[in-house]
Amino acid sequence: MSPSLQRKIVLVARPEGEIKDSDFRLEEGELPETQPGQVRIRNVYLSIDPAIRGWLNASAGYVEPIAVGDVIRSAAIGQIAESKHEDYPEGTWVSGLMGWEEYSTLSPQHTLRKIPEKPGVPRSYYAGVLGGNGLTAYLGLTFVGKPKTGETVVVSAAAGGVGSLVGQIAKLQGCRVIGITSSEVKARWITEELGFDAAIRYRDEDVVKELKANCPKGIDVYFDNVGGMILNDVLTRINVGSRIVLCGAISQINESELPPGPSNYIRLLTKRASMQGFVTLDYAKQWPEAAKELAQWVRSGKLLVRETRRHGLEQAPAALRSLFLGENMGKSLVQICEE
Amino acid sequence: MSPSLQRKIVLVARPEGEIKDSDFRLEEGELPETQPGQVRIRNVYLSIDPAIRGWLNASAGYVEPIAVGDVIRSAAIGQIAESKHEDYPEGTWVSGLMGWEEYSTLSPQHTLRKIPEKPGVPRSYYAGVLGGNGLTAYLGLTFVGKPKTGETVVVSAAAGGVGSLVGQIAKLQGCRVIGITSSEVKARWITEELGFDAAIRYRDEDVVKELKANCPKGIDVYFDNVGGMILNDVLTRINVGSRIVLCGAISQINESELPPGPSNYIRLLTKRASMQGFVTLDYAKQWPEAAKELAQWVRSGKLLVRETRRHGLEQAPAALRSLFLGENMGKSLVQICEE
């Protein structure tokens, strides 16, 4: 039986700029009754994604903002602890959009995906490579980036949960792959372990110069997770007919005023290139196919996965902040209880 | 027989910022011999296009810059005065890439298109609606903008040689069309004569506010001839899945340093929209189909054409400068001799 009280983290104030501890509060509160048609999920892994920072703003883009006073919305992995829905019996493992809370009580429709009973990989992978990150990398690269064998693909936030997969998938498709990342240790991970052809450390190196040296045939696909100056630098080296996938703008998501746009966007004109925004929601039909191929690659060892895992619900705000400090490697998770 | 001397306008110095009279020189020089395989064309109409300003820069984008000392390259309409090429007999009217000069001596391949003997429209139209402007408007709108019936299309430089056609073609396709232009007289022309649904005068009106009022369902296609702040304003109102056609950046072409880019480009991400550069060269296969449909529309009166015509070769630099001052209405031409 599940308890009647739970801990949860709620939004106290909309952050201006970087998030602070005082923007959040850890509360203890009563669990709502599980209504007919609902399930109660015991959350185990919270998926810490840059998108959460966007949802904290008053205008959140393509989804509703999180209301002040509400629990922080978050993708998560959990197990059904109490069920009043016949398709989701107790004990079922699921992934979905839950919250920074010990238990989420909700109606499963449109929200939950079941995790196989014996997945053959850690269940937490369903919050990363076999969840949103994997779909984002696979669908954005395949359907917007459209890389062809032999082309040059550049990806930013290359050691992150999405970027590390984008680069590996592009390698599987026979591309030359350059990753842009922050630190030496990340640069070594993506080149030595993940097989990227080169890494550029944007904090220590001249990005334009390094792009020139490492992309002798120019850039055909840029998978942009960061926006800002790096996007502007990449625009200097794009090829005729190249494709820029706008997947995130982690460098700008904390800004309350929009910084100047990329002045080199004008090269889209001379290079007849495209820059296109992308969210996985628009490719729901392709999810099953993508999920199947990603799972095969993971099981066969073609796609390597790394997790940065913190322990304890109270770590979630720090984990989120850490995404924007470049401290994170691979998929960021908060584990809030044992499986 | 054609003469042995001709007048021409050459580039004296690469302009910095706005063009000045001293960047050009009117020269008299000897006509080169017409070699076997070549023709000599008596130029009648010079097509004055913003692209010429780009060619004056050291880095001209997707074509070679004009060298200092060389004649100014220009699309033009002329008649063959002397021929050493059997496919182009004397008297044939042609359009092509010629120069600001009385006679152009060249090899016809890849350059010249013949104009029908009895075109049924003014021959000068082959420099505009039935030439580069028409192809640009038709192909850019059709293949990059992809408007659907009932959608909202916005076009900038809406009273210009390209913009005035884009808006009319979008109306023929059943769209709501809003034109952004400079003056009251232009605003009245495009709404009262060309059938645009509304005009926004960017010098006198709040563009964001007017876009909001005039595009109640948001913007599905933006055909961008100007770049800069207007692009940034349009980005505030784009719909999910919208398409921005980058066709020109007349507001930036005079700048020697790139101005800040559009900070609202980030809305491409939240709106899963695309921004794509476009030049007609990439759609050569579709030229005949486009030219045929444009000619039908012009002859049946569905597409209205207006020309701003100056007289005398020496007027060419002023005509070019005038494009950037918003003084121009419809297609800008310099007629350098009688037909």
Interface residues (C-beta under 8 A of the other chain):
Chain A: G61 Y62 G227 N232 V240 G241 L246 C247 G248 A249 Q252 L258 P259 P260 G261 P262 S263 N264 Y265 I266 R267 L268 L269 T270 K271 R272 A273 S274 M275 Q276 G277 F278 V279 D282
Chain B: G61 Y62 G227 N232 V240 G241 L246 C247 G248 A249 Q252 L258 P259 P260 G261 P262 S263 N264 Y265 I266 R267 L268 L269 T270 K271 R272 A273 S274 M275 Q276 G277 F278 V279 D282
